[in-house]
Amino acid sequence: MAAALAGEFGIGRRRPDGVLANNNTNTFEVQSTPAGSSGHLRPLNWRLTIPELEFIVGDSHRRS
């Protein structure tokens, strides 16, 4: 899973990344991979509005 995330989406390359998905076992699997354990993979709530998601993503880029 970690290799697929890194190869397909570039996750784990020393930048913050977000996961926008419903809560299910697939989401848990993605968040618990070694690529996600670097502290840069941030879960995003799919119920938030676009402005709220933009704020969270922008804020995570400033903090990294």
mmCIF file of the N, C-alpha and C atoms, coordinates in Angstrom:
data_MODEL
# 
_entry.id   MODEL 
# 
loop_
_atom_site.group_PDB 
_atom_site.id 
_atom_site.type_symbol 
_atom_site.label_atom_id 
_atom_site.label_alt_id 
_atom_site.label_comp_id 
_atom_site.label_asym_id 
_atom_site.label_entity_id 
_atom_site.label_seq_id 
_atom_site.pdbx_PDB_ins_code 
_atom_site.Cartn_x 
_atom_site.Cartn_y 
_atom_site.Cartn_z 
_atom_site.occupancy 
_atom_site.B_iso_or_equiv 
_atom_site.pdbx_formal_charge 
_atom_site.auth_seq_id 
_atom_site.auth_comp_id 
_atom_site.auth_asym_id 
_atom_site.auth_atom_id 
_atom_site.pdbx_PDB_model_num 
ATOM 1   N N  . MET A 1 1  ? 0.827   -1.180 0.000  1.00 0.00 ? 1  MET A N  1 
ATOM 2   C CA . MET A 1 1  ? 0.000   0.000  0.000  1.00 0.00 ? 1  MET A CA 1 
ATOM 3   C C  . MET A 1 1  ? 0.878   1.252  0.000  1.00 0.00 ? 1  MET A C  1 
ATOM 4   N N  . ALA A 1 2  ? 1.920   1.245  0.808  1.00 0.00 ? 2  ALA A N  1 
ATOM 5   C CA . ALA A 1 2  ? 2.806   2.416  0.872  1.00 0.00 ? 2  ALA A CA 1 
ATOM 6   C C  . ALA A 1 2  ? 3.463   2.685  -0.473 1.00 0.00 ? 2  ALA A C  1 
ATOM 7   N N  . ALA A 1 3  ? 3.898   1.635  -1.146 1.00 0.00 ? 3  ALA A N  1 
ATOM 8   C CA . ALA A 1 3  ? 4.534   1.807  -2.456 1.00 0.00 ? 3  ALA A CA 1 
ATOM 9   C C  . ALA A 1 3  ? 3.546   2.341  -3.474 1.00 0.00 ? 3  ALA A C  1 
ATOM 10  N N  . ALA A 1 4  ? 2.312   1.872  -3.429 1.00 0.00 ? 4  ALA A N  1 
ATOM 11  C CA . ALA A 1 4  ? 1.291   2.352  -4.357 1.00 0.00 ? 4  ALA A CA 1 
ATOM 12  C C  . ALA A 1 4  ? 0.974   3.830  -4.103 1.00 0.00 ? 4  ALA A C  1 
ATOM 13  N N  . LEU A 1 5  ? 0.863   4.213  -2.845 1.00 0.00 ? 5  LEU A N  1 
ATOM 14  C CA . LEU A 1 5  ? 0.584   5.617  -2.516 1.00 0.00 ? 5  LEU A CA 1 
ATOM 15  C C  . LEU A 1 5  ? 1.729   6.522  -2.948 1.00 0.00 ? 5  LEU A C  1 
ATOM 16  N N  . ALA A 1 6  ? 2.945   6.078  -2.727 1.00 0.00 ? 6  ALA A N  1 
ATOM 17  C CA . ALA A 1 6  ? 4.108   6.889  -3.108 1.00 0.00 ? 6  ALA A CA 1 
ATOM 18  C C  . ALA A 1 6  ? 4.250   6.958  -4.620 1.00 0.00 ? 6  ALA A C  1 
ATOM 19  N N  . GLY A 1 7  ? 4.068   5.837  -5.301 1.00 0.00 ? 7  GLY A N  1 
ATOM 20  C CA . GLY A 1 7  ? 4.251   5.808  -6.746 1.00 0.00 ? 7  GLY A CA 1 
ATOM 21  C C  . GLY A 1 7  ? 3.134   6.492  -7.506 1.00 0.00 ? 7  GLY A C  1 
ATOM 22  N N  . GLU A 1 8  ? 1.903   6.238  -7.112 1.00 0.00 ? 8  GLU A N  1 
ATOM 23  C CA . GLU A 1 8  ? 0.753   6.763  -7.848 1.00 0.00 ? 8  GLU A CA 1 
ATOM 24  C C  . GLU A 1 8  ? 0.427   8.213  -7.499 1.00 0.00 ? 8  GLU A C  1 
ATOM 25  N N  . PHE A 1 9  ? 0.556   8.573  -6.211 1.00 0.00 ? 9  PHE A N  1 
ATOM 26  C CA . PHE A 1 9  ? 0.131   9.894  -5.761 1.00 0.00 ? 9  PHE A CA 1 
ATOM 27  C C  . PHE A 1 9  ? 1.248   10.751 -5.182 1.00 0.00 ? 9  PHE A C  1 
ATOM 28  N N  . GLY A 1 10 ? 2.436   10.193 -5.012 1.00 0.00 ? 10 GLY A N  1 
ATOM 29  C CA . GLY A 1 10 ? 3.543   10.965 -4.466 1.00 0.00 ? 10 GLY A CA 1 
ATOM 30  C C  . GLY A 1 10 ? 3.450   11.205 -2.973 1.00 0.00 ? 10 GLY A C  1 
ATOM 31  N N  . ILE A 1 11 ? 2.653   10.417 -2.279 1.00 0.00 ? 11 ILE A N  1 
ATOM 32  C CA . ILE A 1 11 ? 2.491   10.596 -0.832 1.00 0.00 ? 11 ILE A CA 1 
ATOM 33  C C  . ILE A 1 11 ? 3.740   10.121 -0.116 1.00 0.00 ? 11 ILE A C  1 
ATOM 34  N N  . GLY A 1 12 ? 4.184   10.880 0.878  1.00 0.00 ? 12 GLY A N  1 
ATOM 35  C CA . GLY A 1 12 ? 5.338   10.510 1.673  1.00 0.00 ? 12 GLY A CA 1 
ATOM 36  C C  . GLY A 1 12 ? 6.615   11.187 1.233  1.00 0.00 ? 12 GLY A C  1 
ATOM 37  N N  . ARG A 1 13 ? 6.522   12.181 0.401  1.00 0.00 ? 13 ARG A N  1 
ATOM 38  C CA . ARG A 1 13 ? 7.717   12.867 -0.096 1.00 0.00 ? 13 ARG A CA 1 
ATOM 39  C C  . ARG A 1 13 ? 7.954   14.186 0.639  1.00 0.00 ? 13 ARG A C  1 
ATOM 40  N N  . ARG A 1 14 ? 7.918   14.129 1.946  1.00 0.00 ? 14 ARG A N  1 
ATOM 41  C CA . ARG A 1 14 ? 8.241   15.284 2.800  1.00 0.00 ? 14 ARG A CA 1 
ATOM 42  C C  . ARG A 1 14 ? 7.364   16.505 2.530  1.00 0.00 ? 14 ARG A C  1 
ATOM 43  N N  . ARG A 1 15 ? 6.090   16.264 2.296  1.00 0.00 ? 15 ARG A N  1 
ATOM 44  C CA . ARG A 1 15 ? 5.142   17.349 2.156  1.00 0.00 ? 15 ARG A CA 1 
ATOM 45  C C  . ARG A 1 15 ? 3.833   16.879 2.767  1.00 0.00 ? 15 ARG A C  1 
ATOM 46  N N  . PRO A 1 16 ? 3.011   17.780 3.223  1.00 0.00 ? 16 PRO A N  1 
ATOM 47  C CA . PRO A 1 16 ? 1.734   17.356 3.803  1.00 0.00 ? 16 PRO A CA 1 
ATOM 48  C C  . PRO A 1 16 ? 0.779   16.885 2.714  1.00 0.00 ? 16 PRO A C  1 
ATOM 49  N N  . ASP A 1 17 ? 0.078   15.829 2.999  1.00 0.00 ? 17 ASP A N  1 
ATOM 50  C CA . ASP A 1 17 ? -0.926  15.293 2.094  1.00 0.00 ? 17 ASP A CA 1 
ATOM 51  C C  . ASP A 1 17 ? -2.204  15.075 2.879  1.00 0.00 ? 17 ASP A C  1 
ATOM 52  N N  . GLY A 1 18 ? -3.310  15.086 2.203  1.00 0.00 ? 18 GLY A N  1 
ATOM 53  C CA . GLY A 1 18 ? -4.591  14.882 2.860  1.00 0.00 ? 18 GLY A CA 1 
ATOM 54  C C  . GLY A 1 18 ? -5.345  13.729 2.229  1.00 0.00 ? 18 GLY A C  1 
ATOM 55  N N  . VAL A 1 19 ? -6.214  13.120 3.036  1.00 0.00 ? 19 VAL A N  1 
ATOM 56  C CA . VAL A 1 19 ? -7.076  12.047 2.566  1.00 0.00 ? 19 VAL A CA 1 
ATOM 57  C C  . VAL A 1 19 ? -8.508  12.496 2.804  1.00 0.00 ? 19 VAL A C  1 
ATOM 58  N N  . LEU A 1 20 ? -9.248  12.655 1.718  1.00 0.00 ? 20 LEU A N  1 
ATOM 59  C CA . LEU A 1 20 ? -10.655 13.021 1.797  1.00 0.00 ? 20 LEU A CA 1 
ATOM 60  C C  . LEU A 1 20 ? -11.463 11.797 1.402  1.00 0.00 ? 20 LEU A C  1 
ATOM 61  N N  . ALA A 1 21 ? -12.083 11.152 2.381  1.00 0.00 ? 21 ALA A N  1 
ATOM 62  C CA . ALA A 1 21 ? -12.809 9.911  2.113  1.00 0.00 ? 21 ALA A CA 1 
ATOM 63  C C  . ALA A 1 21 ? -13.843 9.673  3.206  1.00 0.00 ? 21 ALA A C  1 
ATOM 64  N N  . ASN A 1 22 ? -14.790 8.816  2.895  1.00 0.00 ? 22 ASN A N  1 
ATOM 65  C CA . ASN A 1 22 ? -15.745 8.382  3.912  1.00 0.00 ? 22 ASN A CA 1 
ATOM 66  C C  . ASN A 1 22 ? -15.017 7.519  4.937  1.00 0.00 ? 22 ASN A C  1 
ATOM 67  N N  . ASN A 1 23 ? -15.598 7.414  6.110  1.00 0.00 ? 23 ASN A N  1 
ATOM 68  C CA . ASN A 1 23 ? -15.005 6.559  7.134  1.00 0.00 ? 23 ASN A CA 1 
ATOM 69  C C  . ASN A 1 23 ? -15.367 5.111  6.856  1.00 0.00 ? 23 ASN A C  1 
ATOM 70  N N  . ASN A 1 24 ? -14.367 4.330  6.485  1.00 0.00 ? 24 ASN A N  1 
ATOM 71  C CA . ASN A 1 24 ? -14.542 2.894  6.307  1.00 0.00 ? 24 ASN A CA 1 
ATOM 72  C C  . ASN A 1 24 ? -13.181 2.225  6.468  1.00 0.00 ? 24 ASN A C  1 
ATOM 73  N N  . THR A 1 25 ? -13.139 0.931  6.302  1.00 0.00 ? 25 THR A N  1 
ATOM 74  C CA . THR A 1 25 ? -11.884 0.210  6.534  1.00 0.00 ? 25 THR A CA 1 
ATOM 75  C C  . THR A 1 25 ? -10.809 0.578  5.520  1.00 0.00 ? 25 THR A C  1 
ATOM 76  N N  . ASN A 1 26 ? -11.185 0.954  4.307  1.00 0.00 ? 26 ASN A N  1 
ATOM 77  C CA . ASN A 1 26 ? -10.192 1.357  3.314  1.00 0.00 ? 26 ASN A CA 1 
ATOM 78  C C  . ASN A 1 26 ? -9.474  2.630  3.746  1.00 0.00 ? 26 ASN A C  1 
ATOM 79  N N  . THR A 1 27 ? -10.219 3.566  4.299  1.00 0.00 ? 27 THR A N  1 
ATOM 80  C CA . THR A 1 27 ? -9.615  4.806  4.790  1.00 0.00 ? 27 THR A CA 1 
ATOM 81  C C  . THR A 1 27 ? -8.628  4.507  5.910  1.00 0.00 ? 27 THR A C  1 
ATOM 82  N N  . PHE A 1 28 ? -9.011  3.630  6.820  1.00 0.00 ? 28 PHE A N  1 
ATOM 83  C CA . PHE A 1 28 ? -8.118  3.251  7.912  1.00 0.00 ? 28 PHE A CA 1 
ATOM 84  C C  . PHE A 1 28 ? -6.841  2.619  7.380  1.00 0.00 ? 28 PHE A C  1 
ATOM 85  N N  . GLU A 1 29 ? -6.981  1.781  6.369  1.00 0.00 ? 29 GLU A N  1 
ATOM 86  C CA . GLU A 1 29 ? -5.812  1.112  5.784  1.00 0.00 ? 29 GLU A CA 1 
ATOM 87  C C  . GLU A 1 29 ? -4.841  2.132  5.182  1.00 0.00 ? 29 GLU A C  1 
ATOM 88  N N  . VAL A 1 30 ? -5.365  3.120  4.474  1.00 0.00 ? 30 VAL A N  1 
ATOM 89  C CA . VAL A 1 30 ? -4.520  4.149  3.871  1.00 0.00 ? 30 VAL A CA 1 
ATOM 90  C C  . VAL A 1 30 ? -3.805  4.955  4.952  1.00 0.00 ? 30 VAL A C  1 
ATOM 91  N N  . GLN A 1 31 ? -4.527  5.321  6.009  1.00 0.00 ? 31 GLN A N  1 
ATOM 92  C CA . GLN A 1 31 ? -3.942  6.152  7.055  1.00 0.00 ? 31 GLN A CA 1 
ATOM 93  C C  . GLN A 1 31 ? -2.940  5.399  7.913  1.00 0.00 ? 31 GLN A C  1 
ATOM 94  N N  . SER A 1 32 ? -2.961  4.084  7.892  1.00 0.00 ? 32 SER A N  1 
ATOM 95  C CA . SER A 1 32 ? -2.047  3.318  8.740  1.00 0.00 ? 32 SER A CA 1 
ATOM 96  C C  . SER A 1 32 ? -0.856  2.744  7.973  1.00 0.00 ? 32 SER A C  1 
ATOM 97  N N  . THR A 1 33 ? -0.667  3.157  6.729  1.00 0.00 ? 33 THR A N  1 
ATOM 98  C CA . THR A 1 33 ? 0.478   2.676  5.952  1.00 0.00 ? 33 THR A CA 1 
ATOM 99  C C  . THR A 1 33 ? 1.746   3.415  6.369  1.00 0.00 ? 33 THR A C  1 
ATOM 100 N N  . PRO A 1 34 ? 2.895   2.856  6.093  1.00 0.00 ? 34 PRO A N  1 
ATOM 101 C CA . PRO A 1 34 ? 4.150   3.552  6.416  1.00 0.00 ? 34 PRO A CA 1 
ATOM 102 C C  . PRO A 1 34 ? 4.260   4.925  5.765  1.00 0.00 ? 34 PRO A C  1 
ATOM 103 N N  . ALA A 1 35 ? 3.714   5.104  4.563  1.00 0.00 ? 35 ALA A N  1 
ATOM 104 C CA . ALA A 1 35 ? 3.769   6.423  3.919  1.00 0.00 ? 35 ALA A CA 1 
ATOM 105 C C  . ALA A 1 35 ? 2.952   7.431  4.712  1.00 0.00 ? 35 ALA A C  1 
ATOM 106 N N  . GLY A 1 36 ? 1.862   6.959  5.305  1.00 0.00 ? 36 GLY A N  1 
ATOM 107 C CA . GLY A 1 36 ? 1.029   7.850  6.088  1.00 0.00 ? 36 GLY A CA 1 
ATOM 108 C C  . GLY A 1 36 ? 1.538   8.070  7.492  1.00 0.00 ? 36 GLY A C  1 
ATOM 109 N N  . SER A 1 37 ? 2.418   7.205  7.975  1.00 0.00 ? 37 SER A N  1 
ATOM 110 C CA . SER A 1 37 ? 2.897   7.330  9.347  1.00 0.00 ? 37 SER A CA 1 
ATOM 111 C C  . SER A 1 37 ? 4.020   8.349  9.485  1.00 0.00 ? 37 SER A C  1 
ATOM 112 N N  . SER A 1 38 ? 4.395   8.999  8.388  1.00 0.00 ? 38 SER A N  1 
ATOM 113 C CA . SER A 1 38 ? 5.460   9.999  8.463  1.00 0.00 ? 38 SER A CA 1 
ATOM 114 C C  . SER A 1 38 ? 4.992   11.285 9.131  1.00 0.00 ? 38 SER A C  1 
ATOM 115 N N  . GLY A 1 39 ? 3.701   11.345 9.486  1.00 0.00 ? 39 GLY A N  1 
ATOM 116 C CA . GLY A 1 39 ? 3.184   12.534 10.134 1.00 0.00 ? 39 GLY A CA 1 
ATOM 117 C C  . GLY A 1 39 ? 2.720   13.591 9.157  1.00 0.00 ? 39 GLY A C  1 
ATOM 118 N N  . HIS A 1 40 ? 2.729   13.266 7.870  1.00 0.00 ? 40 HIS A N  1 
ATOM 119 C CA . HIS A 1 40 ? 2.338   14.244 6.861  1.00 0.00 ? 40 HIS A CA 1 
ATOM 120 C C  . HIS A 1 40 ? 1.010   13.923 6.198  1.00 0.00 ? 40 HIS A C  1 
ATOM 121 N N  . LEU A 1 41 ? 0.396   12.821 6.538  1.00 0.00 ? 41 LEU A N  1 
ATOM 122 C CA . LEU A 1 41 ? -0.879  12.445 5.944  1.00 0.00 ? 41 LEU A CA 1 
ATOM 123 C C  . LEU A 1 41 ? -1.991  12.876 6.883  1.00 0.00 ? 41 LEU A C  1 
ATOM 124 N N  . ARG A 1 42 ? -2.798  13.805 6.420  1.00 0.00 ? 42 ARG A N  1 
ATOM 125 C CA . ARG A 1 42 ? -3.842  14.363 7.273  1.00 0.00 ? 42 ARG A CA 1 
ATOM 126 C C  . ARG A 1 42 ? -5.219  13.929 6.802  1.00 0.00 ? 42 ARG A C  1 
ATOM 127 N N  . PRO A 1 43 ? -6.023  13.362 7.708  1.00 0.00 ? 43 PRO A N  1 
ATOM 128 C CA . PRO A 1 43 ? -7.381  12.993 7.317  1.00 0.00 ? 43 PRO A CA 1 
ATOM 129 C C  . PRO A 1 43 ? -8.248  14.245 7.218  1.00 0.00 ? 43 PRO A C  1 
ATOM 130 N N  . LEU A 1 44 ? -9.080  14.286 6.207  1.00 0.00 ? 44 LEU A N  1 
ATOM 131 C CA . LEU A 1 44 ? -10.000 15.401 6.001  1.00 0.00 ? 44 LEU A CA 1 
ATOM 132 C C  . LEU A 1 44 ? -11.424 14.870 6.068  1.00 0.00 ? 44 LEU A C  1 
ATOM 133 N N  . ASN A 1 45 ? -12.287 15.584 6.753  1.00 0.00 ? 45 ASN A N  1 
ATOM 134 C CA . ASN A 1 45 ? -13.669 15.168 6.921  1.00 0.00 ? 45 ASN A CA 1 
ATOM 135 C C  . ASN A 1 45 ? -14.459 15.474 5.657  1.00 0.00 ? 45 ASN A C  1 
ATOM 136 N N  . TRP A 1 46 ? -15.082 14.484 5.064  1.00 0.00 ? 46 TRP A N  1 
ATOM 137 C CA . TRP A 1 46 ? -15.809 14.661 3.815  1.00 0.00 ? 46 TRP A CA 1 
ATOM 138 C C  . TRP A 1 46 ? -17.076 15.490 3.991  1.00 0.00 ? 46 TRP A C  1 
ATOM 139 N N  . ARG A 1 47 ? -17.464 15.766 5.219  1.00 0.00 ? 47 ARG A N  1 
ATOM 140 C CA . ARG A 1 47 ? -18.662 16.564 5.471  1.00 0.00 ? 47 ARG A CA 1 
ATOM 141 C C  . ARG A 1 47 ? -18.368 18.067 5.529  1.00 0.00 ? 47 ARG A C  1 
ATOM 142 N N  . LEU A 1 48 ? -17.107 18.446 5.502  1.00 0.00 ? 48 LEU A N  1 
ATOM 143 C CA . LEU A 1 48 ? -16.754 19.861 5.560  1.00 0.00 ? 48 LEU A CA 1 
ATOM 144 C C  . LEU A 1 48 ? -17.037 20.546 4.222  1.00 0.00 ? 48 LEU A C  1 
ATOM 145 N N  . THR A 1 49 ? -17.215 21.849 4.283  1.00 0.00 ? 49 THR A N  1 
ATOM 146 C CA . THR A 1 49 ? -17.425 22.623 3.061  1.00 0.00 ? 49 THR A CA 1 
ATOM 147 C C  . THR A 1 49 ? -16.079 22.862 2.378  1.00 0.00 ? 49 THR A C  1 
ATOM 148 N N  . ILE A 1 50 ? -16.132 23.280 1.125  1.00 0.00 ? 50 ILE A N  1 
ATOM 149 C CA . ILE A 1 50 ? -14.909 23.558 0.368  1.00 0.00 ? 50 ILE A CA 1 
ATOM 150 C C  . ILE A 1 50 ? -14.059 24.628 1.063  1.00 0.00 ? 50 ILE A C  1 
ATOM 151 N N  . PRO A 1 51 ? -14.630 25.747 1.524  1.00 0.00 ? 51 PRO A N  1 
ATOM 152 C CA . PRO A 1 51 ? -13.785 26.730 2.217  1.00 0.00 ? 51 PRO A CA 1 
ATOM 153 C C  . PRO A 1 51 ? -13.115 26.168 3.479  1.00 0.00 ? 51 PRO A C  1 
ATOM 154 N N  . GLU A 1 52 ? -13.809 25.316 4.210  1.00 0.00 ? 52 GLU A N  1 
ATOM 155 C CA . GLU A 1 52 ? -13.210 24.711 5.401  1.00 0.00 ? 52 GLU A CA 1 
ATOM 156 C C  . GLU A 1 52 ? -12.049 23.785 5.023  1.00 0.00 ? 52 GLU A C  1 
ATOM 157 N N  . LEU A 1 53 ? -12.236 22.997 3.978  1.00 0.00 ? 53 LEU A N  1 
ATOM 158 C CA . LEU A 1 53 ? -11.162 22.106 3.518  1.00 0.00 ? 53 LEU A CA 1 
ATOM 159 C C  . LEU A 1 53 ? -9.970  22.910 3.010  1.00 0.00 ? 53 LEU A C  1 
ATOM 160 N N  . GLU A 1 54 ? -10.232 24.000 2.281  1.00 0.00 ? 54 GLU A N  1 
ATOM 161 C CA . GLU A 1 54 ? -9.151  24.851 1.790  1.00 0.00 ? 54 GLU A CA 1 
ATOM 162 C C  . GLU A 1 54 ? -8.349  25.446 2.942  1.00 0.00 ? 54 GLU A C  1 
ATOM 163 N N  . PHE A 1 55 ? -9.032  25.847 4.008  1.00 0.00 ? 55 PHE A N  1 
ATOM 164 C CA . PHE A 1 55 ? -8.334  26.390 5.170  1.00 0.00 ? 55 PHE A CA 1 
ATOM 165 C C  . PHE A 1 55 ? -7.437  25.337 5.806  1.00 0.00 ? 55 PHE A C  1 
ATOM 166 N N  . ILE A 1 56 ? -7.966  24.129 5.999  1.00 0.00 ? 56 ILE A N  1 
ATOM 167 C CA . ILE A 1 56 ? -7.186  23.058 6.636  1.00 0.00 ? 56 ILE A CA 1 
ATOM 168 C C  . ILE A 1 56 ? -5.956  22.716 5.804  1.00 0.00 ? 56 ILE A C  1 
ATOM 169 N N  . VAL A 1 57 ? -6.139  22.561 4.512  1.00 0.00 ? 57 VAL A N  1 
ATOM 170 C CA . VAL A 1 57 ? -5.000  22.224 3.638  1.00 0.00 ? 57 VAL A CA 1 
ATOM 171 C C  . VAL A 1 57 ? -3.974  23.359 3.621  1.00 0.00 ? 57 VAL A C  1 
ATOM 172 N N  . GLY A 1 58 ? -4.452  24.597 3.520  1.00 0.00 ? 58 GLY A N  1 
ATOM 173 C CA . GLY A 1 58 ? -3.530  25.740 3.536  1.00 0.00 ? 58 GLY A CA 1 
ATOM 174 C C  . GLY A 1 58 ? -2.779  25.854 4.842  1.00 0.00 ? 58 GLY A C  1 
ATOM 175 N N  . ASP A 1 59 ? -3.470  25.621 5.940  1.00 0.00 ? 59 ASP A N  1 
ATOM 176 C CA . ASP A 1 59 ? -2.842  25.696 7.254  1.00 0.00 ? 59 ASP A CA 1 
ATOM 177 C C  . ASP A 1 59 ? -1.818  24.583 7.444  1.00 0.00 ? 59 ASP A C  1 
ATOM 178 N N  . SER A 1 60 ? -2.089  23.400 6.917  1.00 0.00 ? 60 SER A N  1 
ATOM 179 C CA . SER A 1 60 ? -1.132  22.293 7.072  1.00 0.00 ? 60 SER A CA 1 
ATOM 180 C C  . SER A 1 60 ? 0.126   22.539 6.250  1.00 0.00 ? 60 SER A C  1 
ATOM 181 N N  . HIS A 1 61 ? 0.019   23.248 5.129  1.00 0.00 ? 61 HIS A N  1 
ATOM 182 C CA . HIS A 1 61 ? 1.202   23.571 4.343  1.00 0.00 ? 61 HIS A CA 1 
ATOM 183 C C  . HIS A 1 61 ? 2.084   24.582 5.084  1.00 0.00 ? 61 HIS A C  1 
ATOM 184 N N  . ARG A 1 62 ? 1.482   25.508 5.802  1.00 0.00 ? 62 ARG A N  1 
ATOM 185 C CA . ARG A 1 62 ? 2.259   26.499 6.558  1.00 0.00 ? 62 ARG A CA 1 
ATOM 186 C C  . ARG A 1 62 ? 2.967   25.877 7.747  1.00 0.00 ? 62 ARG A C  1 
ATOM 187 N N  . ARG A 1 63 ? 2.397   24.830 8.317  1.00 0.00 ? 63 ARG A N  1 
ATOM 188 C CA . ARG A 1 63 ? 2.949   24.210 9.528  1.00 0.00 ? 63 ARG A CA 1 
ATOM 189 C C  . ARG A 1 63 ? 4.001   23.155 9.233  1.00 0.00 ? 63 ARG A C  1 
ATOM 190 N N  . SER A 1 64 ? 4.138   22.733 8.004  1.00 0.00 ? 64 SER A N  1 
ATOM 191 C CA . SER A 1 64 ? 5.073   21.644 7.687  1.00 0.00 ? 64 SER A CA 1 
ATOM 192 C C  . SER A 1 64 ? 6.460   22.147 7.430  1.00 0.00 ? 64 SER A C  1 
# 
